[in-house]
Amino acid sequence: MMRRKDDKFKVLEKPTIIGTLKLDYMTLGLVDEEKVLKYELMIEDGRRLTKEYSRVLMRKHRARQVVESTLLRMKKEAIEALP
């Protein structure tokens, strides 16, 4: 799928290659192009997937914040413990 300037999605007929050119599974002959599953996403599906991805990123961000704040608190306590 590609996004246009007017925020409408266009479904491509031919699958696009993601990754290094000439080194994907189809070009190397490891996977038949006919056997690859084709997904047709609707706008609602894209919005749902975007929200879920955002939730996952925020969980990771919050976990990292907890670790960083704990580390800073421990450093602060260690500095205060010095004579």
Salt bridges, closest charged atoms under 4 A:
ASP32 OD2 - LYS35 NZ 3.78
ASP45 OD1 - ARG48 NH2 3.53
GLU52 OE1 - ARG55 NH1 3.18
GLU68 OE2 - ARG64 NE 3.10
GLU77 OE2 - ARG73 NH1 3.58
